[in-house]
Amino acid sequence: MAYQLGMDKILSIQQLHASGMSERGIALALEVSRNAVRRHLSEIGANDTKAPTGKAPTGSEGSNDTTAPTGSDEPANHVAEGVSRSRCEPFRDVVLSKLEQGLDAQRIYQDLVEENGFEGKYWSVRRFVKRLGTSRELPFRRIEVDPGWELQVDFGAGRPCPDHTGTLRKTHVFRAVLSYSRKGYTEAVTRLTTESFIRSLENAFWRLGGVPKTVVFDNAKCVVLKADWYDPELHPKINEFCKHYGFVLLPTRPATPRHKGKVERGVDYVQENALKGRTFESLAQQNSHLDHWEKTVADTRIHGTTKKHVGVAFESTEKPCLKPLPKDRFPFYHEEQRKVSRDGHIAIERAYYSVPPEYLGHDVWVRWNSQTVRILNQRMESITVHCTKPAGRFSTLNEHIHPSKTHMIERGLEYTLRKVRFLGPHAARWAEATIEARGIPAARVLQGLLSLTKKYQTEQIDRACDTAWRSQAFNYRVIKRLLENQTAAQQQTMEFVGDHPIIRSVSEYSDFIQRSLHGD
């Protein structure tokens, strides 16, 4: 059965076609298929005076025919596009509400049938949802903030400059824009590092004369170690920098540059207005030009969005709302992770610094500058501090050496002499005399004396030291020989003697025992 549209649709097709509208435009305006428009226009062209048939069109009241028109791409058992969309139109608000909840076409169709008694087909809802999704894109919401609240920062490409060797190097432009007044700061740098970001942002604070409450930046690796919209992990040095100036750094959502749209356009403005077509002999010359351009061009313009003079809006309204600067700038230092080696040291610029023995084999954070080297644990708590050493030198603190690894000679004669005094007064007197007589070599002599405690008693050593002192013999070998002789004398035994005036003979002892037993 041939498919026909309603009388109102046919008349509308004729009128729109007469006004010059295309078949596609008519189909979109009347929410019908292009095949239906084309077929009815061909009928009009064959007989302009042909009256529309009075037969009830498919899909009208009293008709159950759902056959698709000839040549249509739609399945034969689906409702025609015009009719299906018209059946969804009364539920437009319901469909939009469910789309905002994130529901898909299948779920929306099921809910319409269950909750609203919808009698159309699933394909009708699917086409209706598709048309709403493509034609009804939600606009971005513009966010405006109070004075002094937000500073947006970003990097862009700068103009190439020759370095100290004359080689042309690419540069990067750091751009910071206050969101309320659109006051900006621009600086060209050669590297995108954590130190470079800190220095550029710090220069912006001091040029603006204050600190905003928040700074918005993207998720660059020099700032964000792990990107996360809800709880990003910032570089430890960035955290220290934020504490020093008392502001909060808020990274944008990953891959969402519109969250800092003001500075995104600000970077384009610098590239197009200040740098395009210019050449510079050095990085310093480029920064000098940017500073002059900021004062004479960027600050004097009437901003296209705010309709205010940028410099006046900043000085009169926003600058008084900025937080005051601290007394000193952020202390510049390098920061990296190091692994403690087997000898209990870490290497920084080819110099070596000791770490407590419990950190052997562990990773630690190191912050250093030209004066000090500070070592911190993973919780960023200070472990120890060293003075910076030249390359090839060691800085080893005594408290970082385990007692079992400290030689007695390293501890000095004073320590050794204190231990000798526990052997007795004669040993102490002999040790003091040995130090006075022999000087530096006495350290090893006293060490040898103490080693004798593993074999001899302290009383024996003390007597040997007394004998040696009386003989003015200040030598380890003398003490050792005296102790050996004492031991040999103690171990000497008497020889067995068979006959002696005071010893009775064996026969006499035998007679004595016999008399005692028999009672004689």
Secondary structure in CASP SS format (residue, H / E / C, confidence):
PFRMAT SS
TARGET T0000
AUTHOR 0000-0000-0000
METHOD secondary structure of the structure
MODEL  1
M C 1.00
A C 1.00
Y C 1.00
Q C 1.00
L C 1.00
G C 1.00
M H 1.00
D H 1.00
K H 1.00
I H 1.00
L H 1.00
S H 1.00
I H 1.00
Q H 1.00
Q H 1.00
L H 1.00
H H 1.00
A H 1.00
S C 1.00
G C 1.00
M C 1.00
S C 1.00
E H 1.00
R H 1.00
G H 1.00
I H 1.00
A H 1.00
L H 1.00
A H 1.00
L H 1.00
E C 1.00
V C 1.00
S C 1.00
R H 1.00
N H 1.00
A H 1.00
V H 1.00
R H 1.00
R H 1.00
H H 1.00
L H 1.00
S H 1.00
E H 1.00
I H 1.00
G H 1.00
A H 1.00
N C 1.00
D C 1.00
T C 1.00
K C 1.00
A C 1.00
P C 1.00
T C 1.00
G C 1.00
K C 1.00
A C 1.00
P C 1.00
T C 1.00
G C 1.00
S C 1.00
E C 1.00
G C 1.00
S C 1.00
N C 1.00
D C 1.00
T C 1.00
T C 1.00
A C 1.00
P C 1.00
T C 1.00
G C 1.00
S C 1.00
D C 1.00
E C 1.00
P C 1.00
A C 1.00
N C 1.00
H C 1.00
V C 1.00
A C 1.00
E H 1.00
G H 1.00
V H 1.00
S H 1.00
R H 1.00
S H 1.00
R H 1.00
C H 1.00
E H 1.00
P H 1.00
F H 1.00
R H 1.00
D H 1.00
V H 1.00
V H 1.00
L H 1.00
S H 1.00
K H 1.00
L H 1.00
E H 1.00
Q C 1.00
G C 1.00
L C 1.00
D C 1.00
A H 1.00
Q H 1.00
R H 1.00
I H 1.00
Y H 1.00
Q H 1.00
D H 1.00
L H 1.00
V H 1.00
E H 1.00
E H 1.00
N H 1.00
G C 1.00
F C 1.00
E C 1.00
G C 1.00
K C 1.00
Y H 1.00
W H 1.00
S H 1.00
V H 1.00
R H 1.00
R H 1.00
F H 1.00
V H 1.00
K H 1.00
R H 1.00
L H 1.00
G H 1.00
T H 1.00
S H 1.00
R C 1.00
E C 1.00
L C 1.00
P C 1.00
F C 1.00
R C 1.00
R C 1.00
I C 1.00
E C 1.00
V C 1.00
D C 1.00
P C 1.00
G C 1.00
W C 1.00
E E 1.00
L E 1.00
Q E 1.00
V E 1.00
D E 1.00
F E 1.00
G E 1.00
A E 1.00
G C 1.00
R C 1.00
P C 1.00
C E 1.00
P E 1.00
D C 1.00
H C 1.00
T C 1.00
G C 1.00
T C 1.00
L E 1.00
R E 1.00
K C 1.00
T C 1.00
H E 1.00
V E 1.00
F E 1.00
R E 1.00
A E 1.00
V E 1.00
L E 1.00
S C 1.00
Y C 1.00
S C 1.00
R C 1.00
K C 1.00
G E 1.00
Y E 1.00
T E 1.00
E E 1.00
A E 1.00
V E 1.00
T C 1.00
R C 1.00
L C 1.00
T C 1.00
T H 1.00
E H 1.00
S H 1.00
F H 1.00
I H 1.00
R H 1.00
S H 1.00
L H 1.00
E H 1.00
N H 1.00
A H 1.00
F H 1.00
W H 1.00
R H 1.00
L H 1.00
G C 1.00
G C 1.00
V E 1.00
P C 1.00
K C 1.00
T E 1.00
V E 1.00
V E 1.00
F E 1.00
D C 1.00
N C 1.00
A C 1.00
K C 1.00
C C 1.00
V C 1.00
V E 1.00
L E 1.00
K E 1.00
A C 1.00
D C 1.00
W C 1.00
Y C 1.00
D C 1.00
P C 1.00
E E 1.00
L E 1.00
H C 1.00
P H 1.00
K H 1.00
I H 1.00
N H 1.00
E H 1.00
F H 1.00
C H 1.00
K H 1.00
H H 1.00
Y H 1.00
G C 1.00
F C 1.00
V E 1.00
L E 1.00
L E 1.00
P E 1.00
T C 1.00
R C 1.00
P C 1.00
A C 1.00
T C 1.00
P H 1.00
R H 1.00
H H 1.00
K H 1.00
G H 1.00
K H 1.00
V H 1.00
E H 1.00
R H 1.00
G H 1.00
V H 1.00
D H 1.00
Y H 1.00
V H 1.00
Q H 1.00
E H 1.00
N H 1.00
A H 1.00
L H 1.00
K C 1.00
G C 1.00
R C 1.00
T C 1.00
F C 1.00
E C 1.00
S C 1.00
L H 1.00
A H 1.00
Q H 1.00
Q H 1.00
N H 1.00
S H 1.00
H H 1.00
L H 1.00
D H 1.00
H H 1.00
W H 1.00
E H 1.00
K H 1.00
T H 1.00
V H 1.00
A H 1.00
D C 1.00
T C 1.00
R C 1.00
I E 1.00
H C 1.00
G C 1.00
T C 1.00
T C 1.00
K C 1.00
K C 1.00
H E 1.00
V H 1.00
G H 1.00
V H 1.00
A H 1.00
F H 1.00
E H 1.00
S H 1.00
T H 1.00
E H 1.00
K H 1.00
P H 1.00
C H 1.00
L C 1.00
K E 1.00
P C 1.00
L C 1.00
P C 1.00
K C 1.00
D C 1.00
R C 1.00
F C 1.00
P C 1.00
F C 1.00
Y C 1.00
H E 1.00
E E 1.00
E E 1.00
Q E 1.00
R E 1.00
K E 1.00
V C 1.00
S C 1.00
R C 1.00
D C 1.00
G C 1.00
H E 1.00
I E 1.00
A E 1.00
I E 1.00
E C 1.00
R C 1.00
A E 1.00
Y E 1.00
Y E 1.00
S E 1.00
V C 1.00
P C 1.00
P H 1.00
E H 1.00
Y H 1.00
L C 1.00
G C 1.00
H C 1.00
D E 1.00
V E 1.00
W E 1.00
V E 1.00
R E 1.00
W E 1.00
N C 1.00
S C 1.00
Q C 1.00
T E 1.00
V E 1.00
R E 1.00
I E 1.00
L E 1.00
N C 1.00
Q C 1.00
R C 1.00
M C 1.00
E C 1.00
S E 1.00
I E 1.00
T E 1.00
V E 1.00
H E 1.00
C E 1.00
T C 1.00
K C 1.00
P C 1.00
A C 1.00
G C 1.00
R C 1.00
F E 1.00
S E 1.00
T C 1.00
L C 1.00
N H 1.00
E H 1.00
H H 1.00
I C 1.00
H C 1.00
P H 1.00
S H 1.00
K H 1.00
T C 1.00
H C 1.00
M H 1.00
I H 1.00
E H 1.00
R H 1.00
G C 1.00
L H 1.00
E H 1.00
Y H 1.00
T H 1.00
L H 1.00
R H 1.00
K H 1.00
V H 1.00
R H 1.00
F H 1.00
L H 1.00
G C 1.00
P H 1.00
H H 1.00
A H 1.00
A H 1.00
R H 1.00
W H 1.00
A H 1.00
E H 1.00
A H 1.00
T H 1.00
I H 1.00
E H 1.00
A H 1.00
R H 1.00
G C 1.00
I C 1.00
P C 1.00
A H 1.00
A H 1.00
R H 1.00
V H 1.00
L H 1.00
Q H 1.00
G H 1.00
L H 1.00
L H 1.00
S H 1.00
L H 1.00
T H 1.00
K H 1.00
K C 1.00
Y C 1.00
Q C 1.00
T H 1.00
E H 1.00
Q H 1.00
I H 1.00
D H 1.00
R H 1.00
A H 1.00
C H 1.00
D H 1.00
T H 1.00
A H 1.00
W H 1.00
R H 1.00
S C 1.00
Q C 1.00
A C 1.00
F C 1.00
N C 1.00
Y H 1.00
R H 1.00
V H 1.00
I H 1.00
K H 1.00
R H 1.00
L H 1.00
L H 1.00
E H 1.00
N H 1.00
Q H 1.00
T H 1.00
A H 1.00
A H 1.00
Q H 1.00
Q H 1.00
Q C 1.00
T C 1.00
M C 1.00
E C 1.00
F C 1.00
V C 1.00
G C 1.00
D C 1.00
H E 1.00
P C 1.00
I C 1.00
I E 1.00
R C 1.00
S C 1.00
V H 1.00
S H 1.00
E H 1.00
Y H 1.00
S H 1.00
D H 1.00
F H 1.00
I H 1.00
Q H 1.00
R H 1.00
S H 1.00
L H 1.00
H H 1.00
G C 1.00
D C 1.00
END
